[in-house]
């Protein structure tokens, strides 16, 4: 680590914060609850000044970031229409915005019910539905290339098969086509609905 690297990170962090402040005041958590599928769902929705949801993390978005944004978005829209925005580290020190437009209440509730059913099923049945697999499920080469790469890993990254939990329940890889069919109804709507927008930030002093 060098002084130049630290200065670069500091500049990126400053630009990221300014972008958030210009877009919205710091979000205030709104406690909500919804009875669905035999469950009581509770959450703290990060409302901005316009009433929409705002998430932010100065890092490249991972599967858990998409899921956090999406599930909160579905819960919020199951109650009332709202947009959701996620801000993450973008290219060349910029900001990557993930935007989910509001959904009709019935559609949001139906999509959220699918996730509730999955969670309930997972309490009694092991499911290899890892987030990284879900994010790749819609790709054309999922069965032939993406799934084997994610499951087996390579010299640079450990595969999912090396996780003790996966190794215990699946000493042999699960069927990729069956897995894709399980993942697409859950991750497909999310990947289709969320829009990506790269925002370039002005350098300090510009």
N, C-alpha and C positions, 0 to 999 in steps of 0.2 A: 504494500500500500504506500502510495506516494502522496505528497502534499497536493500535487496536481489532480490526482484522483479524488481526494477529499474535496477540493474546490469544485470539481465537476459535479460531484454528488450534492454538494450544498446548493449549487446553482440550480440543479434539476429539482431539488426539493422546494426551493423558493418559488420557482416557476409553477410547480404543481400546486402549491398552496394558493398562489395568486389566481390560478385558473379556477380553483374551487370557490374562492371568495368572490370572484367576479360572476360566477354562475349562480351562486346561492349562498345565503347565510348558513352558518353551521347548522346541520340538521338536528331537529329535536325529536327524541324518541317518543312515539305514540303507542301506548300499550293497547293491543287489540286481542280479541278472542273470537273464535269461530268454532261451532260444533259441526263436525263433518265425519262421516264414515265411522261413527261410533267413537270418535276422538274429540277432545277439545284442543284445538290448535291455538297457541298463544305466541305472540311476537311483539317486539318493539320496532315499529316502523320508523326509519329515519326520514322524517318529513322535512323538506326544505320550505322556504318561505312561500312558494307557489303551491304547496300541498303535494308535490310529487316526491318520490323517494330518491335518495341520493346515497350512493355507496362510493367509497374511495379507498385505494391502497396503492402506495407508490411501489409497484412491482408488476411484473408481467402477470396478466390474469391466468389463473389456473382453473381446473374444472370446478373446484370448490367455490371460486369466486362467481362463476356463471350460475352455479346452483343456488348460492346464497341470494344473488340478485333475482333469479327466476322464481324461486319459491316465495320470497317476500313479495314479489310482484304479483304472483297468483293470489296470495292471501289478501293483499291490499285490494285487488280488483274483484275479489269475491265479495267485498264489502261495498266498494264504491270505485268509480273509474279513477285511475292514476297512472301517470307515466313513471318510469323508473330509469335512472341514469347511473351508470357505474364509470368511474374515472380511474384509469390505471396507467402504468408507464407505457409510453408509445415509442415509436421509432425516433432515433436521433434526438433523444432527450425531450420529445414531445409527450402528448397525452393521448391515450387511446380511450375514446368514449364508447361504452356499450349502452345502447338505448333500447328500451322496451316500451312500445306504445301501449296505451290503455287497451283493455280487452272488455268485451261484454261480460257482465257478471256470470251468466250461465256458462260461457266458454271457460272463464277462469276457474269456476267451481268444478267443472268437469275435468279439467287438466289437473287441478290440485287433488281431486279425488283419486286419480290414477296414482299419484305419488303416495297418498295415504294408504292405498291398497297394497302398493309395493312394500311400504314399511311394515305393514301388518303381516304380509307374507314372509318377510325376512326374519320375523321373530321365531318362526318355526321351520323355515326352509333356507339353507345356505344358498346365497345368490352371488355369482361372480360379476356383479354389475358395477364394477369400479368406474369412477368418474372419467378416467382417461379413456376407457373403452367407449363410454357413452359419447364423449366428444368426437370420437372418430367413427362412430357407427354409421353415419350418413355418407361416408366417403365410399367411392366406387370400389376401391381396392381393400376394403375392410377385411373381407374373408381371406383374400390371398396374401396380403402384405401387412396391413396395419395391425390386425389382431396378432399374428405371429410375432411381430416385432415388439409389441407391447407386452405380450405374455412371456416371451422367452428372454427379452432384453438383448444387450450386446456388450461389447467391451467398455462402453462408456456409461451405460445405465443398466441397473438391475431390472429384471423383468418382474411382472406381477407373480409369476410362478415361484419366485424366491421368497415371497411373503409367507410366513409360517401358516397363516390362516388359509390362504389359497392352496398351499402345498398339502395341507391336511385333507381338505375336502376334494381337491382336484389334483391327484398325483399325475393324471394325464390331462392335457388341455381340454376344456369344454368345447363342444361343437360350435364353431364360429358362426355358422348360419343361424342356428337356434338362438345364440346369444344376440346376434344382430336383430333378430325378430323381436326379442324381449326389450332391447334398448331403444329401438327407433320410436315406438309410441310415446316414450318418455322424453327422450332428448331431441327427437325430430322437431316438435313444435317449438321448443326453446331455440334451437339453432336457426330455424326459419324466421323466428319472430325478432330476435335480437339483431339490431343493426350496429355495424362497426364504423367508427369515424375517427380518423387520425387527425389530431390537432397539433400543428407546429407552434411552438412557443418562441417568442422573441428572445434573443439573447440579452443578458443583462447589459444595460446601457444603451440599447437600441431605442 
